[in-house]
Amino acid sequence: MKQAEKDRPTLMSQTAYIGTLGLIFVLPLIAGAYFGRWLDSLATGYSIRWTMSMLFVGLVVGAVNVYLFIRERE
């Protein structure tokens, strides 16, 4: 019983875990948006093709990161 109580995660460790999950999901998403916007700025005229494409790539990369992080933790 005492060992189980020691192994129980604290509020601070759970908060850090959720914060890390958020960062590893959001950072690729933001990086994809900025990279796509930069690629769109190189093209003539108004276009959001690369921005939307890179947002989707960032979403997929972020989701895979979260999946791998959770799988590693278990």
C-alpha positions as CSV (number, residue, x, y, z in Angstrom):
1,M,0.0,0.0,0.0
2,K,2.8,2.4,0.9
3,Q,4.6,1.6,-2.4
4,A,1.4,2.3,-4.4
5,E,1.1,5.7,-2.7
6,K,4.7,6.6,-3.5
7,D,4.2,5.6,-7.2
8,R,1.1,7.7,-7.6
9,P,1.7,10.6,-9.9
10,T,1.6,14.1,-8.3
11,L,-0.4,17.0,-9.6
12,M,2.8,18.7,-10.7
13,S,4.0,15.7,-12.7
14,Q,0.5,15.3,-14.4
15,T,0.5,19.0,-15.2
16,A,4.0,18.8,-16.8
17,Y,2.9,15.7,-18.8
18,I,-0.2,17.5,-20.2
19,G,1.9,20.5,-21.0
20,T,4.4,18.5,-22.8
21,L,1.7,16.8,-24.8
22,G,0.3,20.1,-25.8
23,L,3.7,21.4,-26.9
24,I,4.6,18.4,-29.0
25,F,1.3,18.7,-30.7
26,V,1.1,22.4,-31.3
27,L,4.7,23.2,-32.3
28,P,4.7,21.2,-35.5
29,L,1.3,22.7,-36.3
30,I,2.6,26.3,-35.9
31,A,5.9,25.5,-37.7
32,G,3.9,24.0,-40.7
33,A,1.7,27.2,-40.8
34,Y,4.7,29.5,-40.9
35,F,6.6,27.4,-43.4
36,G,3.5,27.2,-45.6
37,R,3.0,30.9,-45.4
38,W,6.6,31.5,-46.4
39,L,6.2,29.2,-49.4
40,D,3.0,31.0,-50.4
41,S,4.7,34.4,-50.2
42,L,7.2,33.3,-52.8
43,A,4.4,32.7,-55.3
44,T,2.8,35.5,-57.3
45,G,-0.7,36.4,-56.4
46,Y,-2.8,35.4,-53.4
47,S,-2.6,31.7,-52.5
48,I,-3.1,29.6,-49.4
49,R,-2.3,26.3,-51.0
50,W,1.0,25.7,-49.2
51,T,-0.3,27.1,-45.9
52,M,-3.2,24.7,-45.8
53,S,-0.9,21.8,-47.0
54,M,1.7,22.5,-44.4
55,L,-1.0,22.9,-41.7
56,F,-2.2,19.4,-42.5
57,V,1.3,18.0,-42.4
58,G,1.9,19.7,-39.0
59,L,-1.3,18.2,-37.7
60,V,-0.3,14.7,-38.8
61,V,3.2,15.1,-37.4
62,G,1.8,16.5,-34.1
63,A,-0.6,13.6,-33.8
64,V,2.1,11.0,-34.4
65,N,4.3,12.8,-31.9
66,V,1.6,12.6,-29.2
67,Y,0.9,8.9,-30.0
68,L,4.5,8.0,-29.8
69,F,5.0,10.0,-26.6
70,I,2.0,8.3,-24.9
71,R,3.1,4.9,-26.1
72,E,6.6,5.4,-24.7
73,R,5.3,6.5,-21.3
74,E,3.2,3.3,-20.8
